[in-house]
Amino acid sequence: MAETAPPPQPVPDDVPSGADAPPSSARAAWPRREPLWRHLVGERLRQLRHLRGETLDQTARRAGISPQYLSEIERGVKEPSSEMIAAITGALDVTLVDLVSAVADRLVTVRSTPRGPTCRSAFALAA
């Protein structure tokens, strides 16, 4: 019996082209991956902080965390706990529901092809 090789797995966009990576033409044919939740949360938190005209230090001090940690959350490097997200949203005077709804809206707009629930409440409940 001949064994078949598994289908190639999509390569994230940030993987450099090299000996182990498929050629760019092959990567372009694969569907793009959805952004990670932590990246979208961080992006939205940074937007909210900028709308308030605040520095990392100011927001971090009110949230009770270090500016370095807030920076890592905003850049999507760290995935904060629910307690950390609650502290940051409190420091920014927004509710957790507002944050989750904004991130869910962003996910809906980023999706290239519907593959499951597409209503905002389904994404919010999944969070």
Rosetta blueprint (number, residue, H / E / L):
1 M L
2 A L
3 E L
4 T L
5 A L
6 P L
7 P L
8 P L
9 Q L
10 P L
11 V L
12 P L
13 D L
14 D L
15 V L
16 P L
17 S L
18 G L
19 A L
20 D L
21 A L
22 P L
23 P L
24 S H
25 S H
26 A H
27 R H
28 A H
29 A H
30 W L
31 P L
32 R L
33 R L
34 E L
35 P L
36 L L
37 W H
38 R H
39 H H
40 L H
41 V H
42 G H
43 E H
44 R H
45 L H
46 R H
47 Q H
48 L H
49 R H
50 H H
51 L H
52 R L
53 G L
54 E L
55 T L
56 L H
57 D H
58 Q H
59 T H
60 A H
61 R H
62 R H
63 A H
64 G L
65 I L
66 S L
67 P H
68 Q H
69 Y H
70 L H
71 S H
72 E H
73 I H
74 E H
75 R L
76 G L
77 V L
78 K L
79 E L
80 P L
81 S L
82 S H
83 E H
84 M H
85 I H
86 A H
87 A H
88 I H
89 T H
90 G H
91 A H
92 L L
93 D L
94 V L
95 T L
96 L H
97 V H
98 D H
99 L H
100 V H
101 S H
102 A H
103 V H
104 A H
105 D H
106 R H
107 L H
108 V H
109 T H
110 V H
111 R L
112 S L
113 T L
114 P L
115 R L
116 G L
117 P L
118 T L
119 C L
120 R H
121 S H
122 A H
123 F H
124 A H
125 L H
126 A H
127 A L
